[in-house]
Amino acid sequence: MSQSISRGPDRQAVRRFRPELLPPARAFYEKQFGQLRRVFRGWARVRCIFHSPDADPSLAVNVEIGAFRCFSCGEHGGDLVAFVRLRDKCTFREACVRLGCWDGSLRIDATVILKAEEERVRRELERKAEAELERSYFAAEGWLYRIEEIYCESNTRLSELRQGAAEAFPGEIETHWNILALAQDEIREAEEDFVRLRCAWASAPHNEAARVWRDHRA
């Protein structure tokens, strides 16, 4: 009766299975059953080896693709590997080895592996560079906004003092003038750094506007 043998190869087996090395189906079946005298449309009848006794030939074998089916016990398969697995009650790999269609050496293309590793490294470097640009961009933006904020606060305080709206501490007016002078220089440098990073980082907000602004200043 039917044997409970799995016919599905695993993924590793598929990679090492060499179907082009399978023996010719007719030669294989004639070695198994003797000369096949009556072949009709690629099929021949032989006595089934999967059940006994088989008084009348009930096993049909295909001499072109290796498929087989028994019209008595119901055993069947689509190729020679399935036949050997069922006959010998063995694994897919073992059947392939016996048929000579198993690649025993797991060949690895070193070039493919090297290219894959180079691509992985390249992407990792790009990711790190992108992350560094993003960090630098927002750091420059934060510093620019902070300097501008200091400039505005100092300028507002100085205006109040000059208009007499607030009482000045000793030397405060001179201090604010110095702050404004230093802040102007710092703002200029911060703007240049900020715009440079915004142009370098492709994902930066308003990137095109930054390029136009930079070109106009140049």
C-alpha positions as a Markdown table, in Angstrom:
| # | Residue | x | y | z |
|---|---|---|---|---|
| 1 | Met | 0.0 | 0.0 | 0.0 |
| 2 | Ser | 1.0 | 3.7 | -0.1 |
| 3 | Gln | 4.0 | 4.7 | 1.9 |
| 4 | Ser | 4.0 | 7.9 | 3.8 |
| 5 | Ile | 7.1 | 9.4 | 2.3 |
| 6 | Ser | 7.4 | 13.2 | 1.9 |
| 7 | Arg | 8.3 | 14.1 | -1.7 |
| 8 | Gly | 9.0 | 17.8 | -1.1 |
| 9 | Pro | 12.7 | 18.8 | -1.0 |
| 10 | Asp | 13.8 | 21.5 | 1.4 |
| 11 | Arg | 15.3 | 24.8 | 0.2 |
| 12 | Gln | 18.9 | 23.8 | 0.7 |
| 13 | Ala | 18.3 | 20.6 | -1.3 |
| 14 | Val | 16.8 | 22.6 | -4.1 |
| 15 | Arg | 20.0 | 24.7 | -4.3 |
| 16 | Arg | 22.2 | 21.5 | -4.7 |
| 17 | Phe | 19.8 | 19.4 | -6.8 |
| 18 | Arg | 21.2 | 19.1 | -10.4 |
| 19 | Pro | 18.3 | 17.8 | -12.5 |
| 20 | Glu | 20.4 | 18.0 | -15.7 |
| 21 | Leu | 22.5 | 15.1 | -14.2 |
| 22 | Leu | 19.5 | 12.7 | -13.9 |
| 23 | Pro | 20.0 | 9.6 | -16.0 |
| 24 | Pro | 17.7 | 9.1 | -19.0 |
| 25 | Ala | 14.3 | 7.8 | -17.7 |
| 26 | Arg | 14.2 | 4.9 | -20.2 |
| 27 | Ala | 17.7 | 3.7 | -19.3 |
| 28 | Phe | 16.9 | 3.9 | -15.6 |
| 29 | Tyr | 13.6 | 1.9 | -15.9 |
| 30 | Glu | 15.2 | -0.7 | -18.2 |
| 31 | Lys | 17.9 | -1.2 | -15.6 |
| 32 | Gln | 15.2 | -1.6 | -13.0 |
| 33 | Phe | 12.7 | -3.7 | -14.9 |
| 34 | Gly | 14.5 | -5.1 | -17.9 |
| 35 | Gln | 13.9 | -4.1 | -21.5 |
| 36 | Leu | 10.7 | -2.2 | -22.1 |
| 37 | Arg | 9.1 | -3.8 | -25.2 |
| 38 | Arg | 5.8 | -2.0 | -25.4 |
| 39 | Val | 5.9 | 1.8 | -25.1 |
| 40 | Phe | 2.8 | 3.8 | -26.1 |
| 41 | Arg | 2.9 | 7.6 | -26.1 |
| 42 | Gly | 5.9 | 7.5 | -23.8 |
| 43 | Trp | 4.4 | 5.1 | -21.3 |
| 44 | Ala | 5.2 | 1.4 | -20.6 |
| 45 | Arg | 3.7 | -1.1 | -18.2 |
| 46 | Val | 5.8 | -3.1 | -15.7 |
| 47 | Arg | 5.1 | -5.2 | -12.7 |
| 48 | Cys | 4.8 | -2.9 | -9.6 |
| 49 | Ile | 7.5 | -3.2 | -7.0 |
| 50 | Phe | 5.6 | -1.3 | -4.4 |
| 51 | His | 3.1 | -4.0 | -3.7 |
| 52 | Ser | 3.0 | -7.8 | -4.2 |
| 53 | Pro | 2.0 | -9.9 | -5.8 |
| 54 | Asp | 1.4 | -8.0 | -9.0 |
| 55 | Ala | 0.0 | -10.7 | -11.3 |
| 56 | Asp | -0.6 | -8.3 | -14.2 |
| 57 | Pro | 1.7 | -5.3 | -14.9 |
| 58 | Ser | -0.1 | -2.4 | -13.2 |
| 59 | Leu | 2.7 | 0.1 | -12.9 |
| 60 | Ala | 3.0 | 2.6 | -15.7 |
| 61 | Val | 6.3 | 4.4 | -16.2 |
| 62 | Asn | 7.1 | 7.3 | -18.4 |
| 63 | Val | 10.3 | 6.8 | -20.4 |
| 64 | Glu | 10.6 | 10.5 | -21.2 |
| 65 | Ile | 10.2 | 12.3 | -17.9 |
| 66 | Gly | 10.4 | 9.5 | -15.3 |
| 67 | Ala | 6.9 | 9.8 | -13.9 |
| 68 | Phe | 5.1 | 6.7 | -12.7 |
| 69 | Arg | 1.7 | 5.5 | -11.4 |
| 70 | Cys | 0.4 | 2.2 | -10.2 |
| 71 | Phe | -3.2 | 1.5 | -11.1 |
| 72 | Ser | -3.4 | -1.1 | -8.4 |
| 73 | Cys | -1.8 | 0.3 | -5.2 |
| 74 | Gly | -2.0 | 3.9 | -6.2 |
| 75 | Glu | 1.7 | 4.8 | -5.7 |
| 76 | His | 2.8 | 7.6 | -8.0 |
| 77 | Gly | 5.4 | 10.3 | -8.6 |
| 78 | Gly | 6.5 | 12.8 | -11.1 |
| 79 | Asp | 10.2 | 11.9 | -11.7 |
| 80 | Leu | 13.0 | 9.4 | -11.0 |
| 81 | Val | 13.8 | 11.1 | -7.7 |
| 82 | Ala | 10.3 | 10.3 | -6.4 |
| 83 | Phe | 10.6 | 6.7 | -7.6 |
| 84 | Val | 13.9 | 6.1 | -5.8 |
| 85 | Arg | 12.7 | 7.8 | -2.6 |
| 86 | Leu | 9.6 | 5.5 | -2.6 |
| 87 | Arg | 11.6 | 2.4 | -3.6 |
| 88 | Asp | 14.4 | 2.9 | -1.1 |
| 89 | Lys | 12.4 | 4.7 | 1.5 |
| 90 | Cys | 15.1 | 7.4 | 1.7 |
| 91 | Thr | 15.3 | 11.2 | 1.8 |
| 92 | Phe | 15.4 | 13.5 | -1.2 |
| 93 | Arg | 19.1 | 14.1 | -0.8 |
| 94 | Glu | 19.8 | 10.4 | -0.5 |
| 95 | Ala | 17.8 | 9.7 | -3.6 |
| 96 | Cys | 19.7 | 12.4 | -5.6 |
| 97 | Val | 23.0 | 11.0 | -4.5 |
| 98 | Arg | 22.0 | 7.5 | -5.7 |
| 99 | Leu | 20.9 | 8.9 | -9.0 |
| 100 | Gly | 24.1 | 11.0 | -9.4 |
| 101 | Cys | 22.3 | 14.3 | -9.5 |
| 102 | Trp | 23.4 | 15.8 | -6.2 |
| 103 | Asp | 26.1 | 18.4 | -6.1 |
| 104 | Gly | 28.2 | 17.3 | -3.2 |
| 105 | Ser | 30.2 | 20.5 | -3.1 |
| 106 | Leu | 28.4 | 23.6 | -1.9 |
| 107 | Arg | 29.9 | 26.0 | -4.4 |
| 108 | Ile | 29.9 | 29.7 | -3.4 |
| 109 | Asp | 30.6 | 32.4 | -5.8 |
| 110 | Ala | 33.2 | 34.5 | -4.0 |
| 111 | Thr | 32.7 | 37.4 | -6.4 |
| 112 | Val | 29.0 | 37.6 | -5.6 |
| 113 | Ile | 29.7 | 37.5 | -1.9 |
| 114 | Leu | 32.3 | 40.2 | -2.1 |
| 115 | Lys | 30.0 | 42.5 | -4.1 |
| 116 | Ala | 27.2 | 41.9 | -1.6 |
| 117 | Glu | 29.5 | 42.8 | 1.3 |
| 118 | Glu | 30.8 | 45.9 | -0.5 |
| 119 | Glu | 27.2 | 47.0 | -1.1 |
| 120 | Arg | 26.3 | 46.4 | 2.5 |
| 121 | Val | 29.3 | 48.4 | 3.7 |
| 122 | Arg | 28.5 | 51.2 | 1.2 |
| 123 | Arg | 24.9 | 51.4 | 2.4 |
| 124 | Glu | 26.1 | 51.4 | 6.0 |
| 125 | Leu | 28.5 | 54.3 | 5.4 |
| 126 | Glu | 25.8 | 56.2 | 3.6 |
| 127 | Arg | 23.4 | 55.6 | 6.5 |
| 128 | Lys | 26.0 | 56.9 | 9.0 |
| 129 | Ala | 26.9 | 59.9 | 6.8 |
| 130 | Glu | 23.2 | 60.7 | 6.5 |
| 131 | Ala | 22.7 | 60.4 | 10.2 |
| 132 | Glu | 25.8 | 62.7 | 10.9 |
| 133 | Leu | 24.5 | 65.3 | 8.4 |
| 134 | Glu | 21.1 | 65.3 | 10.0 |
| 135 | Arg | 22.7 | 65.7 | 13.5 |
| 136 | Ser | 25.0 | 68.5 | 12.3 |
| 137 | Tyr | 22.1 | 70.2 | 10.5 |
| 138 | Phe | 19.8 | 70.4 | 13.4 |
| 139 | Ala | 22.7 | 71.4 | 15.7 |
| 140 | Ala | 23.7 | 74.2 | 13.4 |
| 141 | Glu | 20.0 | 75.3 | 13.1 |
| 142 | Gly | 19.6 | 75.3 | 16.9 |
| 143 | Trp | 22.8 | 77.3 | 17.4 |
| 144 | Leu | 21.8 | 79.8 | 14.7 |
| 145 | Tyr | 18.4 | 80.3 | 16.3 |
| 146 | Arg | 20.0 | 80.7 | 19.7 |
| 147 | Ile | 22.4 | 83.4 | 18.6 |
| 148 | Glu | 19.6 | 85.2 | 16.8 |
| 149 | Glu | 17.6 | 85.0 | 20.0 |
| 150 | Ile | 20.5 | 86.4 | 22.0 |
| 151 | Tyr | 20.9 | 89.2 | 19.5 |
| 152 | Cys | 17.2 | 90.1 | 19.6 |
| 153 | Glu | 17.0 | 90.0 | 23.4 |
| 154 | Ser | 20.1 | 92.2 | 23.7 |
| 155 | Asn | 18.8 | 94.6 | 21.0 |
| 156 | Thr | 15.4 | 94.9 | 22.7 |
| 157 | Arg | 17.0 | 95.6 | 26.0 |
| 158 | Leu | 19.4 | 98.2 | 24.5 |
| 159 | Ser | 16.4 | 100.0 | 22.9 |
| 160 | Glu | 14.6 | 100.1 | 26.2 |
| 161 | Leu | 17.6 | 101.6 | 27.9 |
| 162 | Arg | 18.3 | 104.2 | 25.3 |
| 163 | Gln | 14.6 | 105.3 | 25.4 |
| 164 | Gly | 14.7 | 105.5 | 29.2 |
| 165 | Ala | 12.0 | 102.8 | 29.5 |
| 166 | Ala | 14.2 | 100.9 | 31.9 |
| 167 | Glu | 17.0 | 101.6 | 34.4 |
| 168 | Ala | 20.5 | 100.6 | 33.3 |
| 169 | Phe | 23.0 | 98.8 | 35.4 |
| 170 | Pro | 26.5 | 100.2 | 35.5 |
| 171 | Gly | 28.2 | 99.5 | 32.1 |
| 172 | Glu | 25.1 | 97.6 | 30.8 |
| 173 | Ile | 24.7 | 99.7 | 27.6 |
| 174 | Glu | 28.3 | 99.2 | 26.6 |
| 175 | Thr | 27.9 | 95.5 | 27.3 |
| 176 | His | 24.9 | 95.2 | 25.0 |
| 177 | Trp | 26.7 | 97.0 | 22.2 |
| 178 | Asn | 29.5 | 94.5 | 22.5 |
| 179 | Ile | 27.0 | 91.6 | 22.6 |
| 180 | Leu | 25.4 | 92.9 | 19.4 |
| 181 | Ala | 28.7 | 93.3 | 17.6 |
| 182 | Leu | 29.8 | 89.8 | 18.6 |
| 183 | Ala | 26.4 | 88.3 | 17.8 |
| 184 | Gln | 26.4 | 89.8 | 14.3 |
| 185 | Asp | 29.7 | 88.0 | 13.5 |
| 186 | Glu | 28.6 | 84.8 | 15.1 |
| 187 | Ile | 25.2 | 84.9 | 13.2 |
| 188 | Arg | 27.1 | 85.3 | 9.9 |
| 189 | Glu | 29.2 | 82.3 | 10.6 |
| 190 | Ala | 26.3 | 80.3 | 11.9 |
| 191 | Glu | 24.3 | 81.1 | 8.8 |
| 192 | Glu | 27.1 | 79.9 | 6.6 |
| 193 | Asp | 27.4 | 76.7 | 8.4 |
| 194 | Phe | 23.7 | 76.1 | 8.5 |
| 195 | Val | 23.2 | 76.8 | 4.8 |
| 196 | Arg | 26.2 | 74.6 | 3.9 |
| 197 | Leu | 24.7 | 71.7 | 5.8 |
| 198 | Arg | 21.3 | 72.3 | 4.4 |
| 199 | Cys | 22.8 | 72.1 | 0.9 |
| 200 | Ala | 24.8 | 68.9 | 1.8 |
| 201 | Trp | 21.9 | 67.1 | 3.4 |
| 202 | Ala | 19.5 | 66.0 | 0.6 |
| 203 | Ser | 16.6 | 65.5 | 3.1 |
| 204 | Ala | 17.0 | 68.9 | 4.7 |
| 205 | Pro | 13.8 | 71.1 | 4.7 |
| 206 | His | 13.7 | 73.8 | 2.0 |
| 207 | Asn | 16.9 | 72.4 | 0.4 |
| 208 | Glu | 16.4 | 74.2 | -2.9 |
| 209 | Ala | 15.8 | 77.5 | -1.2 |
| 210 | Ala | 19.1 | 77.1 | 0.6 |
| 211 | Arg | 21.0 | 76.5 | -2.7 |
| 212 | Val | 19.4 | 79.6 | -4.2 |
| 213 | Trp | 20.3 | 81.7 | -1.1 |
| 214 | Arg | 23.9 | 80.4 | -1.2 |
| 215 | Asp | 24.3 | 81.1 | -4.9 |
| 216 | His | 22.9 | 84.6 | -4.5 |
| 217 | Arg | 25.4 | 85.3 | -1.7 |
| 218 | Ala | 28.2 | 84.0 | -3.7 |
